[in-house]
Amino acid sequence: MNKLVLNVSLALLLVLSSCAVKKHSQQSLAGSKGEVLEIINRVNRYWQNTHPEPGNAFWHVAAYHTGNMEAYAITKNEEYRKYSEKWAEANQWKGAKSDNKAEWKYNYGEKDEYVLFGDWQICFQTYIDLYKLDKDPKKIARAIEVMEYQMSTPNKDYWWWADGLYMVMPVMTKLHQVTGNKLYLEKLHEYLSYANSIMYDQEAKLYYRDAKYVYPKHKSANGKKDFWARGDGWVFAGLAKVLKDLPYNDAHRNEYLSRFQDMAQAIKGSQQPEGYWTRSMLDPEHAPGPETSGTAFFTYGMLWGINNGILDQQEYMPVVSKAWNYLSTQALQADGKIGFVQPIGERAIPGQVVDRNSTADFGVGAFLLAASEMYRHLNNASVPSAVLPGVYADPHIAAFGDKFYLYPTTDGTEGWMSDHFTAWSSKDLVNWKKEGTILDLKKDLSWAKERAWAPAIATKNGKYYYYYSADVNIGVAVADKPTGPFKDPLGKPLVPRATYKGQMIDPMVFVDDDGSAYLYFGQGSCHVVKLNDDMISFDPAQLKSFKTEGYNEGAFVFKRKGKYYLMWSEYDTRDPRYSVAYATSDSPMGPFVKAGKNPVLKGEGIVKGAGHHSVVQVPGRDEWYIAYHRFRIPGGNGYNRETCISPMRFDEQGAILPVDVFEPAKSVIISR
């Protein structure tokens, strides 16, 4: 696959908005990303420098922090994280602070007893994001306490105003992610259904701010339906955040997806020629002129939809281009101040002054969301090519002699019904040669004919031992060369299906410094056993089974500086969130302790489903690379995946650093 490079720079963004994706130089692309990065930093530093003290946890301050955490995700600037951490600490990791549940309320209120009012719950989004960085339970204890109490009540009318959908919907999906409690998703749908019943206009495909503004009870200055831009911005951005974190198989995902797409169409149709949206979306004369917060939320939502394949790029990029041109040239001031933000309020107000000096924390947060998603959009254009042509998954990478080798699953059939395995070789990690079919189930096995999955290879005794899944059994084959041909020495599976808990798939063999070899395998549970010296048998009585938090499949083990690393894939390979986490131990048999910062490999932007990996060390050097699959770009899914390689690095304490899926492996020569 050729590299996809979007021919767009900020200076030409408006002019080129109707162009399709084209090849362009990496230098031009880097300049565009660099400009967006500079804007993110200029805006955020201006705000933090002019607001050094943490505010309260009420909605408008908390909305800024949702943007600040996105800026941190892009820049990894620790000062941004510390700014939100200081704010959270100052607010005791709470919203409204009452501990007396008998007085908790959820109508409008700015005092501490309004714990169940969504404007006091948006802060939990940032607390959860901060928790994910170091897993300190105190950071989400109050969020869980409040939301689980709320869900225990029979009430469903908690979200009675449009703003509340941005404030709290993402809290529900984020807490589901970290707790696994499905009630969060059930109550999300219940509360949203109530909100839809009182605020959503089926004809316009937009939300009124609340029930007071429903047409014809309320009309704009010219007798039209009055949809407040920031209000619909809250909803549209909130739906994007929900879809981002929602399980791919959630029963209501298609419903939320359709609502998001319908809103995108309606929002697109009310954009002004200058790129912004007026405060009253369908009556520009009601409160004319630009407004930044609604425009920024719309821009963020559309970019997120484009970046994640939910909105058509050719249809929506012209809309985004005009909006970004307004945001980056008119709303953005030279010093980093964000202007034209309508002051705090709940509607479009005729005659209200909104100019370049009109700024607010929530508007800056919305701008940072949009700018961060624009950076991701430009970054998507630099996604590296797959290293193998076509669709291959579950790659096992190894180094033998002066070459690297890849042993993947042949992909591309629904149900993963491949019936053979291939091998590939390279002298530089970049250019790969197909060595042909090395094991054909239909010809070479008597006990399985299909579902050839997830191979691994190890060498010992001057032989090469190839371990693989076949029809949900684990087999082993032997050859004199790393490219085969491999022969079945047993005439039966090494591990028959259903022998142990879970599926008998995804074998991996680690050979320790003393020559001892260990077999790891299993979906659902991880099984490990020391192999006998013949490498094709083991003592079942010595087998150990365990399940680390999040473990699903694809175990891989390596050793570095005396420490054993167990890595695995989380979620399902069909899930865009498929990712890789790890744990460490002082023994190849465990126990393994999961690292605090996980996952270390996951998709981002256009890259989806990054997982089922393997790791190779360049012989003689402390230099490591990770091979993995992702959904094919474009149009891939859990059955159409492609193989990639990226550098893998460690910090001074030996922790694996997050892998950049946009960084390809460079040419590497093995020195012997």
C-alpha positions as CSV (number, residue, x, y, z in Angstrom):
1,M,0.0,0.0,0.0
2,N,1.3,3.4,-0.9
3,K,1.6,6.0,1.8
4,L,-1.5,8.1,2.0
5,V,-0.5,11.7,2.2
6,L,-3.1,14.5,2.3
7,N,-2.1,17.4,0.1
8,V,-3.1,20.1,2.5
9,S,-1.3,22.8,4.4
10,L,-2.9,25.3,6.7
11,A,-2.1,28.2,4.3
12,L,-3.9,26.4,1.5
13,L,-6.5,24.5,3.5
14,L,-9.5,26.6,2.2
15,V,-8.4,26.6,-1.4
16,L,-7.8,22.8,-1.5
17,S,-10.8,21.8,0.6
18,S,-12.6,20.2,-2.3
19,C,-9.5,18.2,-3.4
20,A,-9.3,14.5,-2.9
21,V,-6.4,12.8,-1.1
22,K,-3.2,13.1,-3.0
23,K,0.5,12.2,-2.6
24,H,2.6,15.0,-1.3
25,S,6.1,15.5,0.2
26,Q,6.7,14.6,3.8
27,Q,8.4,18.0,4.2
28,S,5.1,19.8,3.3
29,L,3.1,17.5,5.5
30,A,5.4,18.0,8.5
31,G,5.1,21.8,8.0
32,S,1.3,21.5,8.3
33,K,1.4,19.4,11.4
34,G,4.0,21.7,12.8
35,E,1.7,24.7,12.3
36,V,-1.2,23.0,14.1
37,L,1.1,21.9,16.9
38,E,2.4,25.5,17.3
39,I,-1.2,26.7,17.5
40,I,-2.1,24.2,20.1
41,N,0.9,25.2,22.2
42,R,0.3,29.0,21.7
43,V,-3.3,28.8,22.7
44,N,-2.8,26.5,25.7
45,R,0.2,28.4,27.1
46,Y,-1.6,31.7,26.8
47,W,-4.5,30.4,28.8
48,Q,-2.5,28.7,31.5
49,N,-0.1,31.6,31.9
50,T,-3.0,34.0,32.3
51,H,-4.9,31.7,34.6
52,P,-2.3,30.2,36.9
53,E,-4.7,29.3,39.8
54,P,-7.0,26.3,39.6
55,G,-10.7,27.2,39.4
56,N,-13.6,25.2,40.8
57,A,-14.9,22.0,39.2
58,F,-18.0,23.6,37.6
59,W,-18.9,23.0,34.0
60,H,-17.1,25.9,32.3
61,V,-13.7,25.3,34.0
62,A,-14.1,21.6,33.6
63,A,-14.9,22.0,29.9
64,Y,-11.5,23.7,29.4
65,H,-9.8,20.7,31.0
66,T,-11.4,18.3,28.5
67,G,-9.6,20.3,25.8
68,N,-6.4,20.5,27.8
69,M,-6.2,16.7,28.2
70,E,-6.5,16.4,24.4
71,A,-3.7,18.8,24.0
72,Y,-1.7,16.7,26.4
73,A,-2.5,13.6,24.4
74,I,-1.1,15.3,21.3
75,T,2.0,17.1,22.8
76,K,2.8,14.9,25.8
77,N,3.7,18.2,27.5
78,E,3.9,17.4,31.2
79,E,3.1,20.9,32.1
80,Y,-0.4,20.4,30.6
81,R,-1.0,17.3,32.6
82,K,0.3,18.9,35.8
83,Y,-2.1,21.8,35.2
84,S,-5.1,19.5,35.2
85,E,-3.7,17.4,38.0
86,K,-3.3,20.5,40.2
87,W,-6.9,21.5,39.4
88,A,-8.2,18.1,40.3
89,E,-6.3,18.0,43.6
90,A,-7.6,21.5,44.5
91,N,-11.1,20.2,44.0
92,Q,-10.4,17.0,46.0
93,W,-11.2,14.9,42.8
94,K,-14.9,15.9,43.3
95,G,-17.5,18.0,41.6
96,A,-20.0,19.3,44.0
97,K,-18.6,18.4,47.4
98,S,-21.5,17.4,49.6
99,D,-21.2,14.0,51.2
100,N,-24.8,13.9,52.5
101,K,-26.6,11.9,49.9
102,A,-30.0,12.9,51.4
103,E,-29.5,16.4,50.0
104,W,-28.1,15.6,46.6
105,K,-30.0,17.3,43.8
106,Y,-30.0,17.4,40.0
107,N,-31.9,20.5,39.0
108,Y,-29.8,23.6,38.3
109,G,-27.6,24.6,41.2
110,E,-24.1,26.0,41.8
111,K,-23.8,24.9,45.4
112,D,-22.3,21.8,46.9
113,E,-25.6,19.8,47.3
114,Y,-26.1,19.7,43.5
115,V,-23.9,16.6,43.2
116,L,-26.2,14.9,40.6
117,F,-26.4,18.0,38.4
118,G,-24.4,17.3,35.2
119,D,-22.6,20.6,35.3
120,W,-20.8,19.3,38.4
121,Q,-20.1,15.9,36.8
122,I,-18.1,16.9,33.7
123,C,-15.0,17.2,35.8
124,F,-15.1,13.3,36.1
125,Q,-14.1,13.1,32.4
126,T,-10.7,14.6,33.2
127,Y,-10.3,12.8,36.5
128,I,-10.8,9.5,34.6
129,D,-8.3,10.5,31.9
130,L,-5.8,11.3,34.6
131,Y,-6.5,8.0,36.3
132,K,-5.7,6.1,33.1
133,L,-2.2,7.6,33.3
134,D,-1.2,6.0,36.7
135,K,-4.3,4.1,37.9
136,D,-4.5,5.8,41.3
137,P,-7.9,4.8,42.6
138,K,-8.5,8.0,44.5
139,K,-8.8,9.8,41.2
140,I,-12.1,8.1,40.2
141,A,-13.4,7.1,43.6
142,R,-15.8,10.0,43.8
143,A,-16.9,9.7,40.2
144,I,-17.8,6.0,40.8
145,E,-19.6,6.9,44.1
146,V,-21.7,9.6,42.5
147,M,-22.6,7.9,39.3
148,E,-23.4,4.6,40.9
149,Y,-25.6,6.3,43.4
150,Q,-27.3,8.1,40.6
151,M,-27.8,4.9,38.6
152,S,-29.4,3.2,41.7
153,T,-32.2,5.7,41.6
154,P,-35.4,5.1,39.5
155,N,-35.1,8.6,38.0
156,K,-34.2,8.9,34.3
157,D,-34.6,12.7,33.7
158,Y,-31.1,13.7,34.7
159,W,-30.2,15.1,31.3
160,W,-32.8,17.8,30.7
161,W,-30.6,20.4,28.9
162,A,-28.4,19.9,25.8
163,D,-25.2,20.9,27.6
164,G,-25.6,18.0,29.9
165,L,-25.1,15.5,27.1
166,Y,-21.5,16.7,26.6
167,M,-21.0,17.0,30.4
168,V,-22.0,13.4,31.3
169,M,-22.5,11.1,28.4
170,P,-18.7,10.6,28.0
171,V,-18.4,10.0,31.8
172,M,-20.6,7.0,31.4
173,T,-18.6,5.4,28.6
174,K,-15.3,6.3,30.3
175,L,-16.4,4.7,33.6
176,H,-17.6,1.6,31.7
177,Q,-14.1,1.3,30.2
178,V,-12.3,1.4,33.5
179,T,-14.8,-0.6,35.6
180,G,-16.4,-3.0,33.1
181,N,-19.8,-2.2,34.7
182,K,-22.4,-2.5,31.9
183,L,-24.9,-0.5,33.9
184,Y,-23.2,2.6,32.7
185,L,-24.1,1.8,29.1
186,E,-27.6,0.9,30.0
187,K,-28.2,4.1,31.9
188,L,-26.5,6.1,29.2
189,H,-29.2,4.9,26.8
190,E,-32.0,5.4,29.3
191,Y,-31.0,9.0,30.2
192,L,-30.3,9.9,26.5
193,S,-33.7,8.5,25.5
194,Y,-35.4,10.8,27.9
195,A,-33.3,13.8,26.7
196,N,-34.3,12.9,23.1
197,S,-37.9,12.9,24.0
198,I,-37.9,16.5,25.3
199,M,-35.2,18.2,23.2
200,Y,-34.6,16.5,19.8
201,D,-36.4,17.8,16.7
202,Q,-36.9,14.9,14.3
203,E,-37.4,17.2,11.3
204,A,-34.4,19.5,11.8
205,K,-32.2,16.7,13.2
206,L,-31.0,19.1,15.9
207,Y,-31.4,19.6,19.6
208,Y,-33.1,22.5,21.4
209,R,-31.2,23.8,24.4
210,D,-34.0,22.5,26.7
211,A,-37.8,22.1,26.7
212,K,-38.3,25.9,27.1
213,Y,-37.0,26.5,23.6
214,V,-39.1,23.9,21.7
215,Y,-40.9,25.3,18.6
216,P,-43.5,26.8,18.3
217,K,-43.6,27.6,22.1
218,H,-40.3,29.5,21.4
219,K,-39.3,31.1,18.1
220,S,-36.3,33.0,16.8
221,A,-36.5,36.8,16.0
222,N,-37.8,35.9,12.6
223,G,-40.3,33.2,13.7
224,K,-38.0,30.2,13.0
225,K,-36.9,27.3,15.1
226,D,-34.2,28.5,17.4
227,F,-31.3,26.0,17.7
228,W,-28.4,27.4,19.8
229,A,-25.1,26.6,18.2
230,R,-23.2,26.0,21.4
231,G,-26.0,23.8,22.6
232,D,-25.9,21.6,19.5
233,G,-22.1,21.7,19.7
234,W,-22.2,20.2,23.1
235,V,-24.4,17.3,21.9
236,F,-22.4,16.7,18.7
237,A,-19.1,16.7,20.4
238,G,-20.5,14.5,23.2
239,L,-21.7,11.9,20.7
240,A,-18.3,11.8,19.1
241,K,-16.8,11.1,22.6
242,V,-19.3,8.4,23.3
243,L,-18.7,6.7,19.9
244,K,-15.0,6.9,20.6
245,D,-15.2,4.8,23.8
246,L,-18.3,2.7,23.2
247,P,-17.8,-1.0,22.6
248,Y,-18.1,-1.8,18.9
249,N,-20.8,-4.4,19.7
250,D,-22.9,-2.2,22.0
251,A,-26.6,-2.8,21.3
252,H,-27.3,0.9,20.7
253,R,-24.1,1.8,18.8
254,N,-25.9,2.1,15.4
255,E,-28.6,4.3,17.0
256,Y,-25.9,6.8,18.3
257,L,-24.0,6.5,15.0
258,S,-27.1,7.4,13.0
259,R,-27.9,10.4,15.3
260,F,-24.3,11.6,14.9
261,Q,-24.5,11.4,11.1
262,D,-27.9,13.1,10.9
263,M,-26.7,15.9,13.1
264,A,-23.6,16.3,10.9
265,Q,-25.8,16.8,7.8
266,A,-27.9,19.4,9.6
267,I,-24.9,21.2,11.0
268,K,-23.3,21.2,7.5
269,G,-26.3,22.9,6.0
270,S,-26.3,25.8,8.4
271,Q,-22.6,26.8,8.1
272,Q,-22.1,30.4,7.0
273,P,-20.0,31.2,4.0
274,E,-17.2,32.6,6.2
275,G,-16.8,29.2,7.9
276,Y,-18.5,29.9,11.3
277,W,-21.9,29.1,12.6
278,T,-24.1,31.9,14.0
279,R,-25.5,31.6,17.5
280,S,-29.0,30.8,16.2
281,M,-28.2,28.2,13.6
282,L,-31.2,28.4,11.3
283,D,-31.8,32.2,11.7
284,P,-28.5,34.0,11.2
285,E,-30.1,37.4,11.6
286,H,-31.4,36.5,15.1
287,A,-27.8,37.1,16.5
288,P,-25.5,37.6,13.5
289,G,-21.7,37.3,13.4
290,P,-19.2,34.6,14.3
291,E,-19.2,32.5,17.4
292,T,-16.3,30.3,18.3
293,S,-17.4,27.8,20.9
294,G,-20.1,26.2,18.8
295,T,-18.0,26.4,15.7
296,A,-15.1,24.7,17.5
297,F,-17.3,21.9,18.8
298,F,-18.8,21.3,15.3
299,T,-15.3,21.3,13.8
300,Y,-14.1,18.8,16.4
301,G,-17.0,16.5,15.8
302,M,-16.7,16.5,12.0
303,L,-13.0,16.0,12.1
304,W,-13.4,13.1,14.5
305,G,-16.0,11.6,12.2
306,I,-13.7,12.0,9.2
307,N,-10.7,10.6,11.1
308,N,-12.6,7.5,12.2
309,G,-14.3,6.7,8.9
310,I,-17.8,7.7,10.1
311,L,-18.2,10.8,7.9
312,D,-17.2,11.0,4.3
313,Q,-14.0,13.0,3.8
314,Q,-14.9,14.4,0.4
315,E,-18.3,15.6,1.7
316,Y,-17.2,17.0,5.0
317,M,-13.6,18.2,4.6
318,P,-14.8,21.4,2.7
319,V,-17.0,22.2,5.7
320,V,-14.1,21.6,8.1
321,S,-11.7,23.5,6.0
322,K,-13.8,26.7,6.0
323,A,-14.4,26.3,9.8
324,W,-10.7,25.8,10.5
325,N,-9.9,28.8,8.4
326,Y,-12.2,30.9,10.6
327,L,-10.9,29.3,13.9
328,S,-7.2,29.7,13.0
329,T,-7.3,33.1,11.4
330,Q,-10.1,35.1,13.0
331,A,-10.9,33.5,16.3
332,L,-7.2,32.9,17.1
333,Q,-5.4,36.1,18.1
334,A,-1.7,36.6,17.6
335,D,-0.9,36.1,21.3
336,G,-2.9,32.9,21.6
337,K,-6.1,34.3,22.9
338,I,-9.3,32.8,21.5
339,G,-11.9,35.4,20.7
340,F,-15.5,35.6,19.5
341,V,-16.7,33.2,22.3
342,Q,-20.3,33.9,23.3
343,P,-20.3,34.6,27.1
344,I,-21.9,32.1,29.5
345,G,-25.6,31.8,28.8
346,E,-28.2,29.3,27.5
347,R,-29.4,30.9,24.2
348,A,-28.6,33.1,21.3
349,I,-29.2,36.7,22.5
350,P,-30.0,39.4,19.9
351,G,-27.7,42.4,20.3
352,Q,-25.2,40.7,22.6
353,V,-21.6,41.8,21.8
354,V,-19.3,39.0,20.8
355,D,-16.0,40.2,19.5
356,R,-12.2,39.4,19.3
357,N,-11.9,40.2,23.0
358,S,-14.7,37.8,24.0
359,T,-13.1,34.7,25.5
360,A,-13.9,32.0,28.0
361,D,-12.4,28.8,29.4
362,F,-15.0,26.5,27.7
363,G,-14.3,28.2,24.4
364,V,-10.6,27.6,24.7
365,G,-11.3,23.9,25.6
366,A,-13.5,23.6,22.5
367,F,-10.8,25.1,20.3
368,L,-8.2,22.7,21.7
369,L,-10.4,19.8,20.9
370,A,-10.8,20.9,17.3
371,A,-7.0,21.7,16.9
372,S,-6.0,18.4,18.4
373,E,-8.3,16.5,16.0
374,M,-6.9,18.6,13.1
375,Y,-3.5,17.5,14.1
376,R,-4.6,13.8,14.1
377,H,-6.2,14.4,10.7
378,L,-2.9,15.6,9.2
379,N,-1.0,12.9,11.1
380,N,-3.3,10.3,9.5
381,A,-1.9,11.4,6.1
382,S,1.5,10.2,7.2
383,V,0.5,6.6,8.1
384,P,3.3,4.3,7.1
385,S,2.7,1.5,4.6
386,A,2.2,-2.1,5.6
387,V,5.4,-4.0,5.3
388,L,3.9,-6.9,3.5
389,P,1.7,-6.6,0.4
390,G,-1.9,-7.7,0.8
391,V,-3.6,-8.8,4.0
392,Y,-1.6,-10.7,6.7
393,A,-2.1,-10.7,10.4
394,D,-0.7,-12.1,13.7
395,P,2.9,-11.6,12.6
396,H,5.7,-13.4,14.4
397,I,9.1,-11.7,13.8
398,A,12.5,-13.3,14.4
399,A,16.1,-12.8,13.5
400,F,18.2,-15.8,12.3
401,G,21.7,-15.3,10.9
402,D,21.9,-12.0,9.0
403,K,18.2,-11.9,8.2
404,F,14.9,-11.0,9.8
405,Y,11.9,-13.3,9.2
406,L,8.1,-12.8,9.4
407,Y,5.6,-15.6,9.9
408,P,2.1,-14.2,9.6
409,T,-1.5,-15.5,9.3
410,T,-2.8,-15.3,5.8
411,D,-5.9,-13.0,6.2
412,G,-8.8,-11.9,4.0
413,T,-11.5,-14.6,4.6
414,E,-14.5,-14.1,6.9
415,G,-14.1,-16.5,9.8
416,W,-10.3,-16.6,9.3
417,M,-10.5,-19.8,7.2
418,S,-6.9,-19.7,5.8
419,D,-5.4,-23.1,5.2
420,H,-1.6,-22.4,4.8
421,F,1.3,-20.4,6.2
422,T,4.0,-18.4,4.4
423,A,7.4,-17.0,5.4
424,W,9.0,-13.7,4.5
425,S,12.6,-12.6,4.8
426,S,14.4,-9.3,4.9
427,K,18.0,-8.0,5.3
428,D,16.9,-4.6,6.5
429,L,13.4,-4.8,8.1
430,V,12.0,-2.7,5.2
431,N,12.2,-4.8,2.1
432,W,10.6,-8.2,2.4
433,K,10.8,-11.2,0.1
434,K,8.2,-13.9,0.1
435,E,9.8,-17.3,0.7
436,G,6.7,-19.2,-0.3
437,T,4.3,-21.6,1.5
438,I,6.1,-23.3,4.4
439,L,3.2,-25.4,5.7
440,D,0.0,-26.4,3.9
441,L,-2.6,-27.8,6.2
442,K,-4.5,-29.7,3.5
443,K,-1.3,-31.4,2.2
444,D,0.9,-31.6,5.3
445,L,-1.5,-32.5,8.1
446,S,-3.8,-35.4,8.7
447,W,-5.7,-33.9,11.7
448,A,-6.7,-30.3,10.5
449,K,-7.4,-28.7,7.2
450,E,-8.3,-25.0,7.9
451,R,-8.2,-22.1,10.3
452,A,-4.4,-21.7,10.1
453,W,-3.7,-19.0,12.7
454,A,-1.0,-17.1,14.6
455,P,2.3,-19.0,14.1
456,A,5.5,-18.7,16.1
457,I,9.0,-20.0,15.6
458,A,12.0,-21.0,17.8
459,T,15.3,-22.6,17.2
460,K,17.2,-25.2,19.3
461,N,19.3,-28.3,18.6
462,G,20.2,-27.0,15.2
463,K,16.5,-27.2,14.1
464,Y,13.7,-24.8,13.6
465,Y,10.4,-25.5,15.4
466,Y,7.2,-23.9,14.1
467,Y,4.2,-23.6,16.4
468,Y,0.8,-22.8,15.0
469,S,-3.0,-22.9,15.5
470,A,-4.9,-25.3,13.2
471,D,-8.7,-25.7,13.6
472,V,-8.4,-24.5,17.2
473,N,-5.6,-27.0,18.1
474,I,-2.0,-26.2,18.5
475,G,0.5,-28.0,16.3
476,V,4.3,-28.1,15.9
477,A,6.4,-28.7,12.8
478,V,10.1,-29.0,12.3
479,A,12.6,-27.9,9.6
480,D,16.3,-27.6,9.0
481,K,15.9,-24.0,7.8
482,P,13.8,-21.0,8.9
483,T,12.1,-21.1,5.5
484,G,11.2,-24.8,5.7
485,P,9.8,-26.9,4.4
486,F,8.3,-27.8,7.7
487,K,7.1,-31.3,8.6
488,D,4.6,-32.6,11.2
489,P,6.7,-34.8,13.6
490,L,3.7,-35.9,15.7
491,G,0.9,-36.7,13.3
492,K,-1.4,-35.1,15.9
493,P,-1.8,-31.8,17.8
494,L,0.7,-30.8,20.4
495,V,-2.2,-29.4,22.4
496,P,-5.7,-30.7,21.3
497,R,-8.7,-28.4,21.3
498,A,-10.6,-28.0,24.6
499,T,-7.7,-29.5,26.6
500,Y,-7.6,-26.5,28.9
501,K,-9.7,-23.5,29.6
502,G,-10.4,-21.2,26.6
503,Q,-9.3,-21.7,23.0
504,M,-6.1,-23.6,22.1
505,I,-4.7,-20.9,19.9
506,D,-1.9,-18.4,19.6
507,P,1.2,-20.4,20.6
508,M,4.5,-18.7,21.4
509,V,7.8,-20.3,22.5
510,F,10.5,-18.4,24.5
511,V,14.0,-20.0,24.7
512,D,15.9,-18.7,27.8
513,D,19.6,-18.1,28.1
514,D,20.1,-21.6,29.6
515,G,18.4,-23.3,26.6
516,S,15.1,-24.0,28.5
517,A,12.1,-23.5,26.3
518,Y,8.7,-22.4,27.4
519,L,5.4,-22.7,25.5
520,Y,2.7,-20.0,26.0
521,F,-0.7,-20.2,24.5
522,G,-4.4,-19.7,24.9
523,Q,-7.3,-17.3,24.4
524,G,-9.2,-16.2,27.5
525,S,-6.6,-17.7,29.8
526,C,-2.8,-17.8,29.4
527,H,-1.2,-21.2,29.8
528,V,2.6,-21.8,30.2
529,V,4.6,-25.0,30.4
530,K,8.3,-25.8,30.0
531,L,8.9,-27.9,26.9
532,N,11.0,-31.0,27.0
533,D,14.4,-30.9,25.3
534,D,12.9,-32.4,22.1
535,M,10.8,-29.1,21.8
536,I,7.7,-31.2,20.7
537,S,6.5,-32.5,24.0
538,F,5.9,-31.4,27.6
539,D,4.7,-32.7,31.0
540,P,1.1,-31.6,31.4
541,A,1.5,-31.8,35.2
542,Q,3.9,-28.9,35.0
543,L,1.5,-26.6,33.1
544,K,0.4,-23.4,34.8
545,S,-2.7,-21.3,33.9
546,F,-3.4,-17.7,34.8
547,K,-5.2,-14.6,33.5
548,T,-3.7,-11.2,34.0
549,E,-6.1,-8.2,34.0
550,G,-7.3,-7.5,30.4
551,Y,-5.7,-10.6,28.9
552,N,-7.5,-12.0,25.9
553,E,-5.0,-13.6,23.5
554,G,-1.7,-13.4,21.6
555,A,0.8,-14.0,24.4
556,F,4.4,-13.1,23.6
557,V,7.4,-13.3,26.0
558,F,10.9,-11.9,25.8
559,K,13.8,-11.2,28.2
560,R,15.7,-7.9,28.6
561,K,18.3,-7.1,31.3
562,G,17.2,-10.1,33.4
563,K,13.5,-9.2,33.4
564,Y,10.8,-11.3,31.7
565,Y,8.2,-9.4,29.8
566,L,4.8,-11.0,29.0
567,M,2.8,-9.1,26.4
568,W,-0.7,-9.9,25.1
569,S,-3.7,-8.5,23.2
570,E,-6.8,-7.0,24.8
571,Y,-10.3,-6.8,23.4
572,D,-11.3,-8.8,20.3
573,T,-9.4,-8.6,17.0
574,R,-12.5,-7.3,15.3
575,D,-12.7,-4.4,17.8
576,P,-11.1,-1.2,16.7
577,R,-9.8,-0.9,20.3
578,Y,-7.7,-4.1,20.0
579,S,-4.4,-3.3,21.7
580,V,-1.4,-4.7,23.4
581,A,-0.5,-4.6,27.2
582,Y,2.3,-6.1,29.2
583,A,3.4,-7.4,32.6
584,T,6.8,-8.4,34.0
585,S,8.3,-11.1,36.2
586,D,11.5,-12.5,37.5
587,S,10.7,-15.9,36.1
588,P,9.4,-17.1,32.7
589,M,6.7,-19.0,34.6
590,G,5.5,-15.9,36.5
591,P,3.8,-14.6,38.5
592,F,3.5,-11.6,36.2
593,V,2.6,-8.1,37.5
594,K,0.8,-5.9,35.0
595,A,2.6,-2.6,34.3
596,G,0.9,0.6,35.5
597,K,1.0,2.3,32.2
598,N,-0.9,0.3,29.5
599,P,-1.6,-0.4,26.7
600,V,1.7,0.1,25.0
601,L,0.4,-0.4,21.5
602,K,-3.0,0.8,20.3
603,G,-4.5,2.4,17.3
604,E,-4.8,6.1,16.8
605,G,-6.7,8.1,14.2
606,I,-6.9,6.2,11.0
607,V,-5.0,3.2,12.5
608,K,-7.5,0.8,14.0
609,G,-7.2,-2.6,15.8
610,A,-3.4,-2.5,16.3
611,G,-2.5,-5.7,18.1
612,H,-1.5,-9.4,18.1
613,H,2.2,-8.6,18.0
614,S,5.6,-10.0,18.3
615,V,9.0,-8.4,19.3
616,V,12.5,-8.8,17.9
617,Q,15.8,-7.6,19.3
618,V,18.5,-6.7,16.8
619,P,21.2,-9.2,17.5
620,G,24.0,-7.7,19.6
621,R,22.2,-4.4,20.3
622,D,19.7,-3.1,22.7
623,E,17.4,-2.2,19.8
624,W,13.9,-3.6,19.6
625,Y,11.1,-3.6,17.0
626,I,7.5,-4.7,17.3
627,A,5.6,-6.3,14.5
628,Y,1.8,-6.2,14.7
629,H,-1.3,-6.1,12.5
630,R,-3.9,-3.3,12.1
631,F,-7.1,-3.0,10.1
632,R,-6.1,-2.6,6.4
633,I,-6.1,1.0,5.2
634,P,-8.4,1.8,3.7
635,G,-11.5,-0.4,4.2
636,G,-10.1,-3.0,6.6
637,N,-11.7,-4.8,9.5
638,G,-11.2,-7.8,11.7
639,Y,-10.8,-10.1,8.7
640,N,-8.8,-7.8,6.5
641,R,-5.7,-6.8,8.4
642,E,-2.2,-5.9,7.4
643,T,1.3,-6.2,9.0
644,C,3.3,-3.3,10.2
645,I,6.6,-2.8,12.1
646,S,7.5,0.0,14.4
647,P,10.4,0.7,16.9
648,M,9.8,-0.3,20.5
649,R,11.6,1.6,23.3
650,F,12.1,1.4,27.0
651,D,12.6,4.1,29.7
652,E,15.5,4.0,32.2
653,Q,13.5,1.7,34.6
654,G,12.8,-0.8,31.8
655,A,9.2,0.2,31.3
656,I,8.0,-0.2,27.7
657,L,7.2,3.2,26.2
658,P,4.0,3.7,24.1
659,V,4.6,2.6,20.5
660,D,4.0,5.3,17.8
661,V,2.0,3.6,15.1
662,F,2.9,6.4,12.8
663,E,6.6,5.7,13.1
664,P,7.8,3.0,10.6
665,A,10.9,0.8,11.1
666,K,13.9,2.3,9.4
667,S,16.5,0.2,7.6
668,V,18.4,-2.1,10.0
669,I,21.3,-4.3,9.1
670,I,22.4,-7.2,11.3
671,S,26.1,-7.2,12.0
672,R,27.7,-10.5,12.6
